[in-house]
């Protein structure tokens, strides 16, 4: 039971980190396109 809870926690944190990285990449692209123009 405890292991299952820990596994769910890890999966949730991984999803959060992935979404944060995705947002960061999108912001970086926006900045790059602004610099180009």
N, C-alpha and C positions, 0 to 999 in steps of 0.2 A: 504493500500500500504506500509506504513512504517513498519507495523507489519510483513508483508511478507518478506521484505528486512531483517529485524532483524532475522526472523526465518531461512532464507537462510544462513545468517552470522553465526548463532549458529551451524547449521548443518555442515557448512564448517569447522569451528574451531574444532568441535567434531571429524570430520574425520581426521584432521591434528593431533590432540592429540593422537588419536588411532594409527595412523601410526607411530608416534614418539615413543609411548610406545612399539609397536611391534618391531621396530628397536632396541630399548634399551634392550628388552628381548632377542633378537637374539644375541646381543653383549655379554650380560651376559652369555648366554649359551656357546658361543665361549670361553670366559674366563674360565668358569667352566671346560670345556673339556680340555683346556690347562693345568689347574692346576692338573687335574686327571692324565694326562700323564706326 
